[in-house]
Amino acid sequence: MINENITKEEIRHISVSKMAVKNGDIIWDIGSGTGSVSIEACRYNYDGGIYCIEKNSMACNNIEKI
């Protein structure tokens, strides 16, 4: 079961907007949690790279499922 604490849609949009993500960027998401912000960033950065780092094994499992 995927974690129910996924960042809300509005917060994901604001976060990606504040980061000014654009295509071709390299993004490091340290403390990825559920990975939902990184996935949102993929919409704007389809030719770049997004790397998620998370130490919590349960969160890592959730990221892999998404």
N, C-alpha and C positions, 0 to 999 in steps of 0.2 A: 504494500500500500504506500502510495506517495504521501510524503509529509503534507499535512493540512496547513502548515505555516508558510505557504508560499507568499512571497511579497505581493501585495495587492497591485492590480493593473495600473492604477493611477500613480503609485509610487514608482513602479518600474519605468513608466514613461518619463516621469520627472527626473529620475536618476540618470537615465540614458541621455536625456536632453541636456542636463547639467554637465555631463561628461563630454558633450559635443562629439559624440561618436559619429565617425564618418567612414565610408568604405575605404578599406586598405589599412585601417588602424591595427595595431597590436595591443590587445587588452589583457591585463592580468587581473583576475578577480580573486583576491586573496581573502579567504574566509567566505567562500561562495555560498554557504548555507544550502539552499535548495537549488541554486543555479539559475533561478528565474530571471534575475537581472541580466546575466550573461546571455541567456537565450533571447531576451528582448533586444539586447545589443546586436545579436546576429542579424536582425532585420535590416540594420543599417550598415553592417560591416561584413557583407557576404564574401568579399575577396580578401579580408584581413585574417587575423588570428585572434582567437579568444582562448585563454588558458585559465582554468579554474583550479584553485588550490583550497582544499578543505581537509582539516585534520579529524573531524568527527566522522567515524565510519558509517553511522546511520545516514548522515547527510550525503556522504559519497555514494551510498547505495541509491538514494533518491535521485541524485544528479544523473547517475548512469541510466536510470529508468526513463528519465525525461529525454 
